[in-house]
Amino acid sequence: MPIQRVISTEASAELIAKLKASHGPLMFHQSGGCCDGSQPMCFQVGEFRTGGSDVLLGELEGCEFYMSRDQYEYWKHTQLIIDVTRGRGSSFSLEIPLGVRFFVRSRMFTEEEILELGLDKI
């Protein structure tokens, strides 16, 4: 099985399913700005435009997940684990009106995973 750069917890998978049922197809962008706390932001497909400076990390519950290339260079040796917590984030992400927000946990890839992904060692 290929190594996934981004995965969801059970709680985030349930929330994504709920948001898909309400809003249709979704996508994520890992924000890197100061105002939104650098949290994963969830949008309806087409509501957020990615560009040449964004990297597609993979899919999260069938939703494309992007981050800026600069931020990717910093995080490329880690697997992002998307989770949910109570509390209101300060963004335009679709989950905010529900009183919850997505957040990132992470773990460093093992040396074997780094080699398999074709990354330089840390």
Secondary structure, 3 states (H helix, E strand, C coil): CCCCCEEECHHHHHHHHHHHHHHCCEEEEECCCCCCCCCEEEEECCCCCCCCCEEEEEEECCEEEEEEHHHHHHHCCEEEEEEEEECCCCCCCCCHHHCEEEEEEEEECCHHHHHHHCCCCC
